[in-house]
Amino acid sequence: MPKRFRILHGALVSLGVFALSVSLTACTGGQAEKSSLTIYSGRSQEFIEPFFQAFTEATGIALDIRYGDSLQITI
């Protein structure tokens, strides 16, 4: 797969995860307690971090992000 399609695919997958997370967060009923979420990401930090920052700003949910390659994360 050409590099630009891999980047586009990664962006679309990330955006889908972000949208799903926001949707699920909206279903919590506005609970007052602070929440956090651990994310295991095989994507490059420079690429994916803006999505995570936008998620935290939109939801107030703190993220504990663990970066690594896909093999490290799956084990």
N, CA, C and O atoms as a GROMACS GRO file, in nm:
protein
  300
    1MET      N    1   0.085  -0.117   0.000
    1MET     CA    2   0.000   0.000   0.000
    1MET      C    3   0.091   0.124   0.000
    1MET      O    4   0.183   0.131   0.081
    2PRO      N    5   0.066   0.220  -0.088
    2PRO     CA    6   0.148   0.341  -0.092
    2PRO      C    7   0.143   0.417   0.041
    2PRO      O    8   0.046   0.408   0.116
    3LYS      N    9   0.249   0.490   0.068
    3LYS     CA   10   0.263   0.559   0.196
    3LYS      C   11   0.148   0.655   0.222
    3LYS      O   12   0.097   0.661   0.335
    4ARG      N   13   0.104   0.731   0.124
    4ARG     CA   14  -0.002   0.828   0.149
    4ARG      C   15  -0.133   0.759   0.185
    4ARG      O   16  -0.212   0.814   0.262
    5PHE      N   17  -0.158   0.640   0.132
    5PHE     CA   18  -0.278   0.566   0.167
    5PHE      C   19  -0.268   0.511   0.308
    5PHE      O   20  -0.368   0.504   0.380
    6ARG      N   21  -0.148   0.471   0.350
    6ARG     CA   22  -0.129   0.424   0.487
    6ARG      C   23  -0.154   0.537   0.585
    6ARG      O   24  -0.216   0.518   0.689
    7ILE      N   25  -0.105   0.656   0.551
    7ILE     CA   26  -0.126   0.772   0.638
    7ILE      C   27  -0.274   0.806   0.643
    7ILE      O   28  -0.328   0.832   0.751
    8LEU      N   29  -0.340   0.808   0.528
    8LEU     CA   30  -0.483   0.836   0.524
    8LEU      C   31  -0.561   0.731   0.601
    8LEU      O   32  -0.653   0.764   0.676
    9HIS      N   33  -0.525   0.606   0.584
    9HIS     CA   34  -0.592   0.497   0.655
    9HIS      C   35  -0.573   0.515   0.805
    9HIS      O   36  -0.669   0.502   0.882
   10GLY      N   37  -0.452   0.546   0.848
   10GLY     CA   38  -0.425   0.568   0.990
   10GLY      C   39  -0.505   0.684   1.045
   10GLY      O   40  -0.558   0.677   1.156
   11ALA      N   41  -0.515   0.790   0.968
   11ALA     CA   42  -0.592   0.907   1.012
   11ALA      C   43  -0.740   0.874   1.025
   11ALA      O   44  -0.805   0.914   1.122
   12LEU      N   45  -0.794   0.799   0.929
   12LEU     CA   46  -0.935   0.763   0.935
   12LEU      C   47  -0.964   0.668   1.051
   12LEU      O   48  -1.067   0.682   1.118
   13VAL      N   49  -0.876   0.574   1.076
   13VAL     CA   50  -0.894   0.483   1.189
   13VAL      C   51  -0.888   0.562   1.319
   13VAL      O   52  -0.972   0.542   1.407
   14SER      N   53  -0.791   0.650   1.330
   14SER     CA   54  -0.778   0.731   1.451
   14SER      C   55  -0.901   0.819   1.472
   14SER      O   56  -0.950   0.832   1.584
   15LEU      N   57  -0.948   0.879   1.366
   15LEU     CA   58  -1.066   0.964   1.375
   15LEU      C   59  -1.188   0.881   1.416
   15LEU      O   60  -1.271   0.928   1.494
   16GLY      N   61  -1.198   0.761   1.365
   16GLY     CA   62  -1.309   0.673   1.404
   16GLY      C   63  -1.303   0.636   1.551
   16GLY      O   64  -1.405   0.635   1.619
   17VAL      N   65  -1.184   0.606   1.600
   17VAL     CA   66  -1.167   0.574   1.743
   17VAL      C   67  -1.203   0.696   1.826
   17VAL      O   68  -1.271   0.684   1.928
   18PHE      N   69  -1.158   0.812   1.783
   18PHE     CA   70  -1.189   0.935   1.854
   18PHE      C   71  -1.340   0.959   1.859
   18PHE      O   72  -1.395   0.989   1.965
   19ALA      N   73  -1.407   0.946   1.745
   19ALA     CA   74  -1.552   0.968   1.739
   19ALA      C   75  -1.626   0.867   1.827
   19ALA      O   76  -1.722   0.904   1.896
   20LEU      N   77  -1.585   0.743   1.826
   20LEU     CA   78  -1.647   0.642   1.910
   20LEU      C   79  -1.627   0.675   2.057
   20LEU      O   80  -1.719   0.662   2.138
   21SER      N   81  -1.508   0.717   2.093
   21SER     CA   82  -1.479   0.752   2.231
   21SER      C   83  -1.565   0.868   2.278
   21SER      O   84  -1.619   0.866   2.389
   22VAL      N   85  -1.578   0.969   2.193
   22VAL     CA   86  -1.660   1.085   2.228
   22VAL      C   87  -1.805   1.044   2.243
   22VAL      O   88  -1.874   1.089   2.334
   23SER      N   89  -1.852   0.958   2.154
   23SER     CA   90  -1.991   0.911   2.161
   23SER      C   91  -2.016   0.834   2.289
   23SER      O   92  -2.118   0.856   2.355
   24LEU      N   93  -1.926   0.746   2.324
   24LEU     CA   94  -1.943   0.668   2.446
   24LEU      C   95  -1.933   0.756   2.570
   24LEU      O   96  -2.003   0.733   2.669
   25THR      N   97  -1.849   0.856   2.565
   25THR     CA   98  -1.836   0.947   2.677
   25THR      C   99  -1.964   1.026   2.695
   25THR      O  100  -2.005   1.054   2.808
   26ALA      N  101  -2.028   1.063   2.586
   26ALA     CA  102  -2.152   1.138   2.594
   26ALA      C  103  -2.263   1.057   2.660
   26ALA      O  104  -2.360   1.114   2.709
   27CYS      N  105  -2.250   0.927   2.660
   27CYS     CA  106  -2.352   0.840   2.719
   27CYS      C  107  -2.334   0.819   2.869
   27CYS      O  108  -2.411   0.745   2.929
   28THR      N  109  -2.236   0.881   2.930
   28THR     CA  110  -2.211   0.858   3.072
   28THR      C  111  -2.306   0.936   3.161
   28THR      O  112  -2.309   0.913   3.282
   29GLY      N  113  -2.382   1.026   3.105
   29GLY     CA  114  -2.480   1.098   3.185
   29GLY      C  115  -2.422   1.214   3.263
   29GLY      O  116  -2.484   1.259   3.359
   30GLY      N  117  -2.306   1.264   3.226
   30GLY     CA  118  -2.249   1.381   3.291
   30GLY      C  119  -2.204   1.356   3.433
   30GLY      O  120  -2.217   1.445   3.517
   31GLN      N  121  -2.150   1.241   3.461
   31GLN     CA  122  -2.102   1.212   3.595
   31GLN      C  123  -1.994   1.310   3.634
   31GLN      O  124  -1.913   1.351   3.550
   32ALA      N  125  -1.992   1.349   3.762
   32ALA     CA  126  -1.900   1.450   3.810
   32ALA      C  127  -1.760   1.396   3.839
   32ALA      O  128  -1.666   1.474   3.852
   33GLU      N  129  -1.746   1.266   3.849
   33GLU     CA  130  -1.616   1.211   3.885
   33GLU      C  131  -1.517   1.224   3.770
   33GLU      O  132  -1.553   1.222   3.653
   34LYS      N  133  -1.390   1.239   3.808
   34LYS     CA  134  -1.283   1.248   3.707
   34LYS      C  135  -1.258   1.109   3.652
   34LYS      O  136  -1.254   1.011   3.726
   35SER      N  137  -1.241   1.101   3.523
   35SER     CA  138  -1.217   0.974   3.457
   35SER      C  139  -1.082   0.976   3.389
   35SER      O  140  -1.029   1.082   3.356
   36SER      N  141  -1.028   0.858   3.369
   36SER     CA  142  -0.906   0.847   3.291
   36SER      C  143  -0.918   0.722   3.205
   36SER      O  144  -0.996   0.632   3.233
   37LEU      N  145  -0.839   0.720   3.101
   37LEU     CA  146  -0.845   0.612   3.005
   37LEU      C  147  -0.702   0.581   2.961
   37LEU      O  148  -0.625   0.672   2.930
   38THR      N  149  -0.667   0.453   2.958
   38THR     CA  150  -0.535   0.412   2.910
   38THR      C  151  -0.547   0.373   2.764
   38THR      O  152  -0.630   0.290   2.728
   39ILE      N  153  -0.462   0.432   2.681
   39ILE     CA  154  -0.461   0.405   2.538
   39ILE      C  155  -0.327   0.343   2.502
   39ILE      O  156  -0.222   0.394   2.541
   40TYR      N  157  -0.330   0.233   2.430
   40TYR     CA  158  -0.209   0.170   2.378
   40TYR      C  159  -0.204   0.200   2.229
   40TYR      O  160  -0.289   0.155   2.152
   41SER      N  161  -0.104   0.278   2.189
   41SER     CA  162  -0.099   0.325   2.050
   41SER      C  163   0.026   0.274   1.978
   41SER      O  164   0.138   0.291   2.026
   42GLY      N  165   0.004   0.212   1.864
   42GLY     CA  166   0.113   0.168   1.779
   42GLY      C  167   0.147   0.272   1.674
   42GLY      O  168   0.237   0.251   1.593
   43ARG      N  169   0.077   0.383   1.675
   43ARG     CA  170   0.102   0.492   1.580
   43ARG      C  171   0.211   0.583   1.633
   43ARG      O  172   0.243   0.581   1.752
   44SER      N  173   0.270   0.662   1.544
   44SER     CA  174   0.375   0.755   1.588
   44SER      C  175   0.313   0.864   1.676
   44SER      O  176   0.202   0.911   1.651
   45GLN      N  177   0.387   0.902   1.779
   45GLN     CA  178   0.337   1.000   1.875
   45GLN      C  179   0.308   1.134   1.807
   45GLN      O  180   0.207   1.198   1.839
   46GLU      N  181   0.394   1.177   1.715
   46GLU     CA  182   0.374   1.306   1.648
   46GLU      C  183   0.243   1.307   1.570
   46GLU      O  184   0.176   1.411   1.563
   47PHE      N  185   0.207   1.195   1.512
   47PHE     CA  186   0.086   1.187   1.430
   47PHE      C  187  -0.041   1.183   1.514
   47PHE      O  188  -0.137   1.254   1.485
   48ILE      N  189  -0.042   1.101   1.617
   48ILE     CA  190  -0.166   1.071   1.688
   48ILE      C  191  -0.194   1.162   1.807
   48ILE      O  192  -0.309   1.175   1.850
   49GLU      N  193  -0.090   1.224   1.862
   49GLU     CA  194  -0.108   1.304   1.983
   49GLU      C  195  -0.211   1.416   1.969
   49GLU      O  196  -0.286   1.440   2.063
   50PRO      N  197  -0.218   1.488   1.855
   50PRO     CA  198  -0.321   1.592   1.843
   50PRO      C  199  -0.464   1.538   1.858
   50PRO      O  200  -0.551   1.608   1.910
   51PHE      N  201  -0.488   1.416   1.812
   51PHE     CA  202  -0.620   1.356   1.829
   51PHE      C  203  -0.649   1.331   1.977
   51PHE      O  204  -0.760   1.357   2.025
   52PHE      N  205  -0.549   1.282   2.048
   52PHE     CA  206  -0.566   1.256   2.191
   52PHE      C  207  -0.586   1.386   2.269
   52PHE      O  208  -0.667   1.390   2.361
   53GLN      N  209  -0.514   1.490   2.233
   53GLN     CA  210  -0.531   1.619   2.299
   53GLN      C  211  -0.671   1.675   2.274
   53GLN      O  212  -0.734   1.728   2.366
   54ALA      N  213  -0.719   1.662   2.152
   54ALA     CA  214  -0.854   1.709   2.120
   54ALA      C  215  -0.958   1.630   2.199
   54ALA      O  216  -1.057   1.687   2.246
   55PHE      N  217  -0.937   1.500   2.214
   55PHE     CA  218  -1.029   1.417   2.292
   55PHE      C  219  -1.034   1.464   2.437
   55PHE      O  220  -1.142   1.480   2.493
   56THR      N  221  -0.917   1.487   2.497
   56THR     CA  222  -0.912   1.531   2.637
   56THR      C  223  -0.978   1.668   2.653
   56THR      O  224  -1.051   1.690   2.749
   57GLU      N  225  -0.954   1.759   2.559
   57GLU     CA  226  -1.017   1.891   2.566
   57GLU      C  227  -1.169   1.881   2.552
   57GLU      O  228  -1.242   1.953   2.621
   58ALA      N  229  -1.217   1.793   2.466
   58ALA     CA  230  -1.360   1.781   2.441
   58ALA      C  231  -1.434   1.709   2.554
   58ALA      O  232  -1.550   1.738   2.581
   59THR      N  233  -1.365   1.616   2.621
   59THR     CA  234  -1.434   1.532   2.718
   59THR      C  235  -1.392   1.555   2.863
   59THR      O  236  -1.467   1.524   2.955
   60GLY      N  237  -1.273   1.610   2.883
   60GLY     CA  238  -1.221   1.626   3.018
   60GLY      C  239  -1.163   1.498   3.074
   60GLY      O  240  -1.126   1.493   3.192
   61ILE      N  241  -1.156   1.394   2.992
   61ILE     CA  242  -1.102   1.265   3.036
   61ILE      C  243  -0.952   1.264   3.013
   61ILE      O  244  -0.905   1.286   2.902
   62ALA      N  245  -0.878   1.239   3.121
   62ALA     CA  246  -0.732   1.232   3.110
   62ALA      C  247  -0.693   1.101   3.042
   62ALA      O  248  -0.754   0.997   3.065
   63LEU      N  249  -0.592   1.107   2.957
   63LEU     CA  250  -0.545   0.989   2.887
   63LEU      C  251  -0.405   0.951   2.935
   63LEU      O  252  -0.317   1.035   2.948
   64ASP      N  253  -0.387   0.823   2.960
   64ASP     CA  254  -0.256   0.766   2.988
   64ASP      C  255  -0.218   0.690   2.862
   64ASP      O  256  -0.266   0.580   2.839
   65ILE      N  257  -0.130   0.749   2.781
   65ILE     CA  258  -0.100   0.693   2.650
   65ILE      C  259   0.030   0.614   2.657
   65ILE      O  260   0.133   0.665   2.702
   66ARG      N  261   0.023   0.491   2.612
   66ARG     CA  262   0.140   0.404   2.606
   66ARG      C  263   0.175   0.382   2.460
   66ARG      O  264   0.098   0.322   2.385
   67TYR      N  265   0.291   0.433   2.420
   67TYR     CA  266   0.334   0.420   2.282
   67TYR      C  267   0.428   0.300   2.266
   67TYR      O  268   0.501   0.266   2.358
   68GLY      N  269   0.424   0.239   2.151
   68GLY     CA  270   0.513   0.129   2.118
   68GLY      C  271   0.478   0.079   1.980
   68GLY      O  272   0.380   0.123   1.920
   69ASP      N  273   0.559  -0.013   1.929
   69ASP     CA  274   0.521  -0.067   1.799
   69ASP      C  275   0.409  -0.171   1.819
   69ASP      O  276   0.386  -0.216   1.931
   70SER      N  277   0.345  -0.206   1.715
   70SER     CA  278   0.227  -0.294   1.723
   70SER      C  279   0.259  -0.427   1.790
   70SER      O  280   0.176  -0.480   1.863
   71LEU      N  281   0.377  -0.481   1.766
   71LEU     CA  282   0.415  -0.608   1.825
   71LEU      C  283   0.427  -0.594   1.978
   71LEU      O  284   0.378  -0.680   2.051
   72GLN      N  285   0.490  -0.488   2.025
   72GLN     CA  286   0.506  -0.467   2.169
   72GLN      C  287   0.369  -0.453   2.237
   72GLN      O  288   0.349  -0.504   2.347
   73ILE      N  289   0.280  -0.386   2.173
   73ILE     CA  290   0.149  -0.359   2.233
   73ILE      C  291   0.063  -0.485   2.241
   73ILE      O  292  -0.012  -0.502   2.337
   74THR      N  293   0.074  -0.573   2.144
   74THR     CA  294  -0.011  -0.691   2.142
   74THR      C  295   0.036  -0.800   2.236
   74THR      O  296  -0.040  -0.891   2.268
   75ILE      N  297   0.160  -0.792   2.280
   75ILE     CA  298   0.212  -0.896   2.368
   75ILE      C  299   0.178  -0.864   2.512
   75ILE      O  300   0.214  -0.940   2.602
   0.00000   0.00000   0.00000
